[in-house]
């Protein structure tokens, strides 16, 4: 099965994550000098330079006593690679959706490369800001492994538990039947907005099982022949969107009105009109920053 031809937002960071250096405190400390770069964030929002890209400063710009996360090495430009860091903000964001229009504006303005760096940075510092205490014993945790771990230190009265950044898997699926595509409209969405059905993968569940369960729950439709298409890191707060395709069995749609306003099948021509933003389109397609856009574009290429 072919892959999407459009670039997927938030993927493809140019930074070398340099995992081999994370476990070496001396190596991390040795990179914290005037040569290092600090990604400028306003809480969790990116700050922009005069050219419209991500704004970078030095470690001297970090707040006093701030926890610093090592993002990786930037090999761009002449000379040695530059170590890149980001400071953990005082507060995280527990919201599961993007409610801030400033975020959408930044996503539209940033280049694909900068968006990938920002997405990774946002996810990791948001996790740190929301996990300053141990889930096992409640004691304060401290940053470790260059910022890709938090420890509840036993020698400081803690339980010794190690905590790692979480990524929540979410299936997002194109459901097809007789050449038509099933799309849904969530409650509170902008007017005429439709997208692929999606839902979290539950513990003990495979991706295929997650697809089948979510589609059945949200539309009452049974699916088969689930296949993987592509994935996208989605830093709101920290999800991995797993794009899939499935075939729908015969049956009438029954909408789960607790989550959705509408679910219906659209013809290829109707999907194409929405993607083209054509006059008279029956629905508005997802924005290019969402993997649902890539999935719809991929589906239209399958003729």
KARA-V524079 format. One record per helix or strand of 2 or more residues. SS is the DSSP state (H for helix, E for strand). FROM is the first residue (numbers start at 1). TO is the last residue. If there is no record, write none. Layout:
ss from to
SS FROM TO
SS FROM TO
This chain:
ss from to
H 19 22
H 25 31
E 37 39
E 41 42
E 45 46
E 56 57
H 59 61
E 68 74
E 82 87
H 101 109
H 112 130
E 142 144
H 145 147
E 149 151
H 154 156
E 162 163
E 168 177
E 180 186
E 197 200
H 207 219
E 223 234
E 239 248
E 260 266
H 268 275
H 291 300
